[in-house]
Amino acid sequence: MFLAHSRTQQRSFSAMNMPSLRHRSRALLLVGAIAAAGAVSVLRRLDDKRAAAAVGIAASLAGGLVANFGSMTKPFQAGHAAENGTVAADLAALGWTAAPNILEAQFGWFNAAGGGYDNNSIMNKLGKPWTFISPGISIKPFPCGSLNHPAMWEFLTMVKQNDVKPADVATIDCGANSKMTTTLLHHHPTNALQAKFSMEFALAILLLERKAGLAQFTEETVNRADVQEWIKRVNFYVDPEAEAAGFDKMTSILRIRLKNGKVISGRATMAKGSPSNPMSYDEVADKFRGCAEFAKWPKQKTAAIIEAVKSLEKAPDMSKLTAALTV
């Protein structure tokens, strides 16, 4: 969405030689400041030289560690990246200098962060396609790490379709690739932030309550005795089949082992809410209702918001919507 002014500036971060899921978390942490700098450069209408300087400055501010997932620092990394990108563009606008070829230089960002890049795979392809249109945007049905979502939706479907009761279940298996099991690193969560990066908690709470909204991702819920007991009975492991499917997929292989010996199996690769399996308006509205209820927003205003947004393009003015959004 940015750096369209010059050949140097069109080299994209996705040109690095890294499989998309294997290093996706690291890449997202690192590119945030640079992406923000590019976006702000466009908004501020910086010329080529100063836009390149903004990227050069931001490259020295880019960083983040996956080990902080499940802590307060994880969202801080995303917010700090936006701040750093904005500061970089501001400094460039004031005349601050930086390497004009910071991305592809011998000691530049591509080599430092990704071990190199493939220039031919991305040149002259910026915005082709525009990802907001193709493949499209994703909406999370659950307030947790995206790697959890394919397994969570499939598991919830299995539980509902087979009317599975917790008392009938012996154990739950969830096989995934090694990058998923290490990114979802909190296998014994004890607080809400850790639970967002825990497959064990996600499946345990879905079995117990058949939902996983903001009300479920609380420290009180995570530490409930029944939840902690079920976390221990979820086997989240590296499955050879999921590993062989590749790190560009979120292959999740599920088995609910019942006490009577029956096994209910399922498999998912793409998450509900992704462009290939989009949420309907009603499903998104249900998610909004849960968020509004958690925030103790009046039900009447919640209903008004949902109705107003549904016909937003045809609304003669925004007065009804703004009234519903106002305390």
Buried (B, 14 or more C-beta within 10 A) or exposed (E): EBBEBEEBBBBBBBBBEBEEBBBBBBBBBBBBBBBBBBBBBBEBEBEBBBBBBBBBBBBBBBBBEBEBBBBEBBEEBBEBBBBBBBBBBBBBBEEBEBBBBBBBBEEBBBBEBBEEBEBEEBEEEBEEEEEEEEEEEBBBBBBBBBBBBBBBBBBBBBBEEBEBEBEEBEBBBBBBBBBBBEBBBBBEBBBBBBBBBBBBBBBBBBBBBEEBBBBBBBEEBBBBEBBBEBBEBBBBBBBEEBBEBEBEBBBBBBBBBBEEEEEBEBBBBBBBBBBEBBBEEEBBBBBBBBBBBBEEBEEEBBBBBBEBBEEEEEEEEEEBBEEBEEE
